[in-house]
Amino acid sequence: MSDNPNDGRPRNALPKAKIKKTRRAWWLWLVPLGALALCTWFVYRDYIATGPVITLYFQDASGLEENNTQIRFLGSTVGQVKRLGITKDGKHVEVKARLTGSAAHLARAGTKFWIVRPELKVGAISGLRTIISGEYIAVRPGNGERTNVFVGAESEPISEEPGALHITLLMPSLRSVQEESSIYFRGIKVGEVLKYQLGDDSQEVKLQARIHKEYAPLVRMNSKFWNAGGIDFRFGLFRGAEISAESAKTLLSGGIEFATPTDAGEPAPDGTVFRLYDKPEDAWKDWMPRIRLHLTNQIADTNRASSLTF
């Protein structure tokens, strides 16, 4: 027997490699699969789950911070400020912000944006929460065409009210009346002042006011309006000095009251102009017109709900 190991096979034949499988080989696929999943998440986060980038223009952006200031709607965060800059003419601040995916419908013409800041006004304090959480941008949806460019309001816009009665009040000077001052009928708020400005000839102040829809029938062509704010001081020889005010609220924030004669005239149409008197005549407060209003019987509804409570 030959001891040569090559006996029985060709000399040029190569040895065959033996492949041994290991259980750890599948771990190597985790790296590309993880990278693919991460890329998919970034695409979803940046292009699918998030909403559009919008541009807002403000005259003053004090308090806004990049990657920090939020956009809120109905108390929920719907976006965030991403970048702040100055326009080329140097008159406005350009704010770039990104909305969330669920708030993409807010990017429409007619949508209003404004900055909520702590504000102290005569008789009212607003935006106290911003002292702790910081300023934020509030939004009120519009229903126009899709757009990504908006001019921000400098204060909260007055909401529209379909069916409300809009009237104009003329007075010699502004005195205690201001924007959002309430309008009262028998001590009940029925409207508010929307804005004021000088008249065309600068001889008087023109107030634009609104009476809520359900109270609009109270305003007639012969109604009388007077300034209910401030303090009324009267002095008589026999009765001495008298100091009075309509209410504590009107004393601070100003207010307007009106009365309608017992023999009520024709309903005032939209845009009617009235004179706003400094003081009412004594007879005006004694007027007792009978004017039917279409109001929801809230007291009855409350009593009915209370009777069902166990």
C-alpha positions in Angstrom: 0.0 0.0 0.0 1.3 3.4 -1.0 1.8 6.1 1.7 1.4 8.9 -0.8 -1.7 11.0 0.2 -2.2 12.0 -3.4 -2.9 8.5 -4.6 -6.2 8.0 -6.2 -6.9 11.6 -7.2 -5.4 14.0 -9.8 -2.4 16.0 -8.7 -4.0 19.3 -9.7 -7.2 18.8 -7.8 -7.8 21.5 -5.1 -9.2 20.8 -1.7 -12.9 21.7 -1.2 -13.8 24.4 1.2 -16.2 23.6 3.9 -18.9 26.3 4.6 -20.1 26.4 8.1 -23.2 28.4 8.9 -23.4 30.5 12.1 -26.5 31.7 13.8 -25.1 35.2 14.3 -25.1 36.1 10.6 -28.7 37.5 10.7 -27.6 40.2 13.1 -25.8 42.0 10.3 -29.2 42.7 8.6 -30.3 44.8 11.6 -27.9 47.7 10.6 -29.4 48.4 7.1 -33.0 47.7 8.4 -32.5 50.1 11.2 -31.1 52.8 8.9 -34.1 52.2 6.5 -36.6 52.6 9.4 -34.9 55.8 10.6 -35.0 57.3 7.1 -38.7 56.3 6.9 -39.4 58.0 10.2 -37.6 61.2 9.1 -39.6 61.3 5.9 -42.9 60.8 7.7 -42.0 63.4 10.4 -40.8 66.1 7.9 -43.2 65.6 5.0 -46.2 63.6 6.0 -47.0 64.1 9.7 -46.2 67.9 9.7 -48.1 70.6 8.0 -47.0 73.4 5.8 -44.5 76.2 6.5 -46.2 79.5 6.7 -44.9 83.1 6.7 -46.3 85.7 9.1 -45.6 89.4 9.1 -45.8 91.4 12.3 -44.9 95.0 13.1 -43.6 93.9 16.5 -42.5 90.4 17.3 -41.3 91.0 20.9 -41.4 87.9 23.0 -41.2 85.4 20.1 -38.4 82.9 20.1 -37.1 80.6 17.4 -37.9 76.9 18.0 -39.7 77.7 21.2 -42.8 80.0 20.6 -45.9 78.0 19.9 -48.9 78.6 17.8 -52.1 77.6 19.6 -55.7 77.1 18.6 -58.5 76.2 21.1 -55.8 75.6 23.7 -53.9 73.1 21.6 -50.5 73.5 20.1 -50.8 73.5 16.3 -47.4 74.9 15.3 -44.1 76.4 16.2 -42.0 79.4 15.2 -38.9 78.3 13.3 -37.2 81.4 12.2 -37.3 85.2 12.8 -36.1 87.9 10.4 -36.5 91.4 9.2 -38.1 92.3 5.9 -36.0 94.1 3.3 -37.8 97.4 3.9 -37.1 97.1 7.7 -40.8 97.7 8.6 -41.9 94.3 9.6 -40.7 91.1 11.2 -40.9 88.0 9.1 -41.8 84.9 11.1 -41.4 81.5 9.6 -43.5 78.8 11.3 -44.5 75.2 10.7 -47.9 73.9 11.4 -48.7 70.4 12.5 -50.3 68.0 10.1 -53.7 68.1 11.8 -53.6 71.9 11.5 -52.8 72.1 7.8 -56.4 73.4 7.1 -55.5 76.6 8.9 -53.3 77.8 6.0 -56.2 79.5 4.3 -57.0 83.1 3.3 -58.9 84.8 6.0 -57.1 83.0 8.9 -56.1 85.5 11.6 -52.9 85.3 13.6 -52.0 87.5 16.5 -49.5 87.5 19.4 -50.9 87.0 22.9 -49.1 89.0 25.5 -49.9 90.0 29.1 -51.9 93.2 28.9 -53.2 95.5 31.5 -56.1 97.8 30.5 -58.4 100.0 32.4 -60.8 97.5 34.1 -59.4 94.4 32.5 -56.3 92.2 32.6 -55.6 89.7 29.8 -52.9 87.2 28.9 -51.8 86.4 32.5 -50.8 82.9 31.6 -48.1 84.2 29.2 -46.2 85.6 32.2 -45.3 82.0 33.0 -45.5 80.2 29.7 -44.3 83.1 27.5 -45.9 84.8 24.5 -47.6 82.6 21.9 -49.4 83.1 18.6 -53.1 82.6 18.6 -55.1 81.8 15.5 -58.6 82.1 14.2 -59.5 80.0 11.1 -60.5 81.4 7.8 -62.3 79.7 4.9 -60.6 81.1 1.9 -58.2 79.7 -0.7 -55.0 77.9 0.3 -52.2 80.3 1.1 -48.9 80.3 3.2 -48.5 84.1 3.7 -50.3 86.1 6.3 -50.2 89.6 7.8 -50.5 89.2 11.6 -52.9 91.4 13.6 -51.4 93.6 16.3 -54.2 92.5 18.8 -57.0 90.0 18.9 -59.4 90.6 16.0 -63.0 91.2 16.9 -65.0 88.1 15.8 -67.7 88.5 13.3 -71.3 88.0 14.4 -73.8 87.3 11.7 -77.1 89.1 12.2 -75.8 91.7 14.6 -76.9 95.3 14.3 -74.0 97.7 13.5 -74.5 101.4 14.5 -72.5 104.6 14.6 -72.3 106.8 17.7 -71.1 110.4 17.6 -69.7 112.2 20.6 -67.6 115.4 21.1 -64.7 113.6 22.8 -63.8 110.0 23.6 -63.7 110.4 27.4 -63.9 107.1 29.3 -65.2 105.0 26.3 -62.7 102.6 24.7 -62.6 99.6 22.4 -64.7 96.7 23.8 -66.6 99.0 26.2 -69.9 97.4 26.8 -73.3 98.7 25.8 -76.1 98.2 28.3 -79.9 98.2 28.2 -81.4 98.2 31.7 -78.1 97.1 33.1 -77.8 94.1 30.9 -74.9 94.0 28.3 -76.4 93.9 24.8 -73.4 95.0 22.7 -70.0 96.5 22.6 -67.9 99.2 21.0 -65.8 97.8 18.1 -63.5 100.8 17.3 -63.3 104.6 17.3 -61.8 107.3 15.2 -62.0 111.0 14.5 -64.8 112.1 12.2 -64.1 113.3 8.7 -64.0 116.9 9.8 -62.2 116.2 13.1 -65.0 117.9 15.0 -66.2 114.8 16.8 -65.4 111.2 17.6 -67.0 108.4 15.7 -67.7 105.1 17.5 -68.5 101.9 15.6 -70.6 99.7 17.8 -72.4 96.4 17.6 -75.7 95.2 19.2 -76.0 91.5 19.5 -78.5 89.8 17.2 -81.0 88.8 19.9 -81.1 92.4 21.3 -81.2 94.3 18.0 -85.0 94.9 18.2 -84.4 97.1 21.2 -82.7 99.7 19.1 -85.3 102.0 17.4 -84.9 105.2 15.4 -85.9 107.2 18.5 -83.6 105.4 21.0 -81.3 107.6 23.1 -77.7 106.7 23.9 -75.5 108.2 26.7 -72.1 107.8 28.2 -72.5 105.6 31.3 -68.8 105.6 32.3 -67.0 107.8 34.8 -68.5 109.7 37.8 -71.5 112.0 37.7 -71.1 114.9 40.0 -74.1 117.2 40.8 -74.4 120.1 43.2 -77.6 121.6 44.4 -78.2 124.5 46.7 -80.6 122.6 48.9 -79.6 119.0 48.4 -75.9 119.5 48.4 -73.4 117.5 46.4 -74.3 114.2 44.7 -71.8 111.8 43.3 -72.9 108.7 41.4 -71.8 106.2 38.8 -73.7 103.7 36.7 -71.7 100.7 38.0 -68.2 99.8 39.2 -67.5 98.2 35.9 -68.3 101.2 33.8 -66.5 103.4 36.2 -63.2 101.6 35.3 -63.6 100.4 31.7 -66.2 102.9 30.4 -69.6 102.0 29.1 -72.7 103.1 27.1 -76.3 102.8 28.0 -79.4 103.4 25.9 -83.2 103.6 26.3 -86.1 103.4 23.9 -89.3 105.4 24.4 -92.5 103.7 25.5 -93.9 104.6 22.1 -91.1 102.8 20.3 -90.3 104.0 16.8 -89.3 102.0 13.7 -86.5 99.4 14.2 -83.1 101.0 13.4 -81.5 99.5 10.2 -77.9 98.6 10.0 -75.6 101.6 9.9 -77.9 104.0 11.7 -76.1 107.0 13.2 -77.0 108.2 16.8 -75.8 111.0 19.0 -74.1 109.8 22.2 -75.0 112.2 25.0 -72.8 112.9 28.0 -75.7 112.4 30.4 -79.3 111.0 30.2 -82.4 113.0 30.8 -84.4 111.9 33.8 -87.3 110.9 31.6 -85.2 108.5 29.5 -84.8 106.0 32.4 -88.5 105.9 33.0 -89.3 104.7 29.5 -90.9 101.3 29.5 -91.3 100.0 25.9 -92.8 96.6 25.3 -90.5 94.9 22.7 -90.6 91.2 22.1 -87.3 89.4 22.0 -86.5 85.9 20.8 -84.3 84.8 23.6 -83.4 81.3 24.8 -85.1 80.6 28.1 -81.8 79.7 29.9 -83.4 80.0 33.3 -86.0 77.5 32.5 -83.5 75.2 30.9 -81.3 75.4 34.0 -84.2 74.6 36.3 -85.2 71.7 34.2 -81.7 70.3 34.3 -81.6 70.8 38.1 -84.8 68.8 38.6 -83.2 65.8 36.8 -80.1 65.8 39.1 -80.2 63.1 41.8 
